[in-house]
């Protein structure tokens, strides 16, 4: 099972269920990671500013 690079807690990730682009969160420290590869599992830390910008962009698309 993968571990969180921030706090070394085990991440609750079902390796058979995740796909690239999914976001998983550490239950201990709350850090979000995007799945950037599945074989082998590769995670990239998600920047909070990027999440807010993505949410804003998605809202603008829905309005159109």
C-alpha positions as CSV (number, residue, x, y, z in Angstrom):
1,X,0.0,0.0,0.0
2,X,1.4,3.5,-0.9
3,X,2.3,5.9,1.9
4,X,1.9,9.7,2.1
5,X,5.2,11.4,1.5
6,X,4.2,14.2,3.9
7,X,3.4,12.1,7.0
8,X,4.2,8.6,6.0
9,X,0.7,7.4,6.8
10,X,-0.7,4.6,4.6
11,X,-3.0,6.0,1.8
12,X,-6.3,4.2,1.3
13,X,-5.9,3.5,-2.4
14,X,-7.6,0.6,-4.1
15,X,-5.0,-0.2,-6.8
16,X,-7.6,-2.0,-8.9
17,X,-10.0,0.9,-8.9
18,X,-7.9,4.0,-9.4
19,X,-7.4,5.7,-12.8
20,X,-5.1,8.5,-14.0
21,X,-6.6,11.8,-13.0
22,X,-8.2,10.5,-9.8
23,X,-7.5,12.5,-6.6
24,X,-6.7,10.7,-3.4
25,X,-6.4,12.3,0.0
26,X,-4.3,11.3,3.0
27,X,-6.7,10.6,5.9
28,X,-4.0,11.7,8.4
29,X,-2.7,15.1,7.1
30,X,-5.3,15.9,4.4
31,X,-2.8,16.3,1.6
32,X,-4.3,15.6,-1.8
33,X,-2.5,13.6,-4.5
34,X,-3.4,13.2,-8.2
35,X,-2.9,9.8,-9.7
36,X,-0.5,10.4,-12.6
37,X,0.3,6.7,-13.4
38,X,-1.3,3.4,-12.4
39,X,1.3,0.8,-13.3
40,X,3.3,1.4,-11.2
41,X,1.2,3.8,-9.1
42,X,2.5,7.3,-9.3
43,X,1.1,10.2,-7.3
44,X,1.7,14.0,-7.6
45,X,0.8,16.4,-4.9
46,X,-2.1,18.7,-5.8
47,X,-1.6,22.4,-5.3
48,X,-4.6,24.0,-3.6
49,X,-4.5,27.0,-5.9
50,X,-4.8,24.7,-8.9
51,X,-7.9,23.0,-7.4
52,X,-9.6,26.3,-6.9
53,X,-8.7,27.4,-10.5
54,X,-10.0,24.1,-11.9
55,X,-13.3,24.5,-9.9
56,X,-13.7,28.0,-11.2
57,X,-13.1,26.9,-14.7
58,X,-15.6,24.0,-14.4
59,X,-18.2,26.4,-13.1
60,X,-17.7,28.8,-16.0
61,X,-18.1,25.8,-18.5
62,X,-21.4,24.8,-16.8
63,X,-22.8,28.3,-17.2
64,X,-22.3,28.3,-21.0
